[in-house]
Amino acid sequence: MFPSLRGAAILKAAGTQHHRVHLSGSERHAMSEKLHITPEDEFPEDLSKVGDKDLQVLDSQVQRQLDYEYVADGEPNPETEFRHYDLDEEFSERDKRED
């Protein structure tokens, strides 16, 4: 979890890569059936194009993955952290548009 953009910059400077891809309807459906999304799984390229319900499901999957990584590895994978941060940013943007 990033308290600020500084955390994202630190991870990017550390040489981690942030992977995003475009998902088809069937890929999104298969992704929503999983309880978590691993760093190797595909992730939407543009979260602003993801519907509210799908975004909430994706957020839950990323949060479950973060929880798993903390328990199993003692720390999260940088890709999972990037995804979590991006989801938080998208939720913030949507909150601003609703006001």
N, C-alpha and C positions, 0 to 999 in steps of 0.2 A: 504494500500500500504506500502510495506517495503522498506526503503531506504537501508537496509543491511540485512545480515543474522542475525544480533543481534535481529531484530524485530521478526523473526521466532522463535529464541531461547526463547525470552521472552514469547511469546504466548504458546509455548510448556511447558515451566516451569510453566505457569499458570494453567496447567492441561487440556488444550483443546486437542481434538483428531483430527487427520487428517485422513479422511476416503477416501480410494481409492478402486475401484473395476474394474474388467474387464468388458467391455461393448461389447455385441454382435452387429452385423451389424444393426439389427432392433432397438435395443436400441439407438444406435448412431443416426439413422435416426429420431426417435421420439424426441431425445434430440435436434437435430438441428432445429426442427420445433418450439421450444419454444423460446421466446424472452429473457428469463433469466433462470438461473439455481440456484435453491435454495440450501442452505447448506444440505438439506435432500436428494436432488437428487444425483444419482450416478455420479461418476467422474472417468475418465480413470485412471487406476493404473499406466500405463507407458506412459507418454506424448510423448516419443520419437517414439512410434509406431503409433501415430495419424498423419494422413496426414495433409499437410499444410493447405488445405482449411478447414478441420474439426477443426484444431487447431485455425484458425482464427474465426470460428463460436463460438467455445467454449470460446475463449477470449472475444468475444462480449457479450455472455451470462453472463459471470462472471462480466464483467464491468457493464452491466445493473443491475445485482443483487446488486453490490456494491453501485451504484447510488441510487437504491431503498432503501437499508438499511440505507444509510446516511440520506435520506429524511424521511423515516418512523420511524426509531429508533434513529437517531442522531449519530449512529456509526455502523461500519460494524460488521457482525458476524465473529468471528475468522476463521471459516472454509472457508468463502468466501475470506478472506484475504490470507489464505494459498494457496488457489486455484489461486488467482491472482498472488501471488508471484511465484508459480510453473510455471505458464504459462509464466511469464516474463523470468524466468530462461531458459525455453525451447526455447523461441524465441532467447535469447542470444546465446545459444548453437548452434542453427541452423545458426545464423549469422556467428559465428566463423567457421563453417564447409564450408560455402559458400565462405569465403575469400581465 
